[in-house]
Amino acid sequence: MATFDENKDTLLKWLQIALELELATIPPYLVALLSIKLPSNREPAELIRSVMIEEMLHLALVANVLNSVGGKPQLNANLIPKYPLRMKFEGKPFHDRDFPIDLAPFGKATIETFLKIEEPQSVAAGSAFQLEINVPALTIGQFYANIGTKLEELEHDSPGKVFVGDEKRQILADYYWSGGGRIVPVKNLATAKAALSIVITQGEGSWTPSGQAEAHFGETFAMATTIVLRK
């Protein structure tokens, strides 16, 4: 049976992976957004911006959880994602995620990539593919659920020993601007679960092990594929 310190180390590693995962999603949206020449394509530009801002929120929420348990978020030069990027999921890989996530200008192909990022369609067995980020779960949604479960187990077994981080390291609401969701300062199990819940119910985190995805940005991205691109 793993000790408290071993379980805590696992939790810290998972939260750092989550931090890197959220960081990796931001540049593709940003590059696509900056490539759009307004006033053409105003609707998809606003959509892409809103998703990008939510990914920034997810990054901040994960950092709050990591800080709350005494970890130190690492975002140094060695951890900046390199593109094209591929992700690996423990167990059976998503067959429709065996594709490069790259930095590219806005276009129908880019929208299709965003659709795959936000709402993968199914899980299937297949051969391994080249990796940049290794997610220690079958899906991203399950990964965040596992983090929540690990927090619950640690707090149950060792109450008062988990949330020992400096509250001054928390990102507060005055650092976040617009977009859906809200910043949650994390100081205990309840606020940690509230922060993770926002990530799970938005974007790519909405995909569940049952294979059912909550309607979120995916439907709107699908609609965006019908837009006639204008120079």
Secondary structure, DSSP 4 states (H G I P E B T S, - for coil): ---HHHHHHHHHHHHHHHHHHHHHHHHHHHHHHHT--TTTTHHHHHHHHHHHHHHHHHHHHHHHHHHHTT------GGGS--SSB-EEESSSPPGGG-S-B----SSHHHHHHHHHHH-------------SEEESSSSHHHHHHHHHHHHHHHHHHSTTSS--S-GGG---GGG--SSSS------SHHHHHHHHHHHHTSGGGGB-TTS-B-SSHHHHHHHHTTSPP--
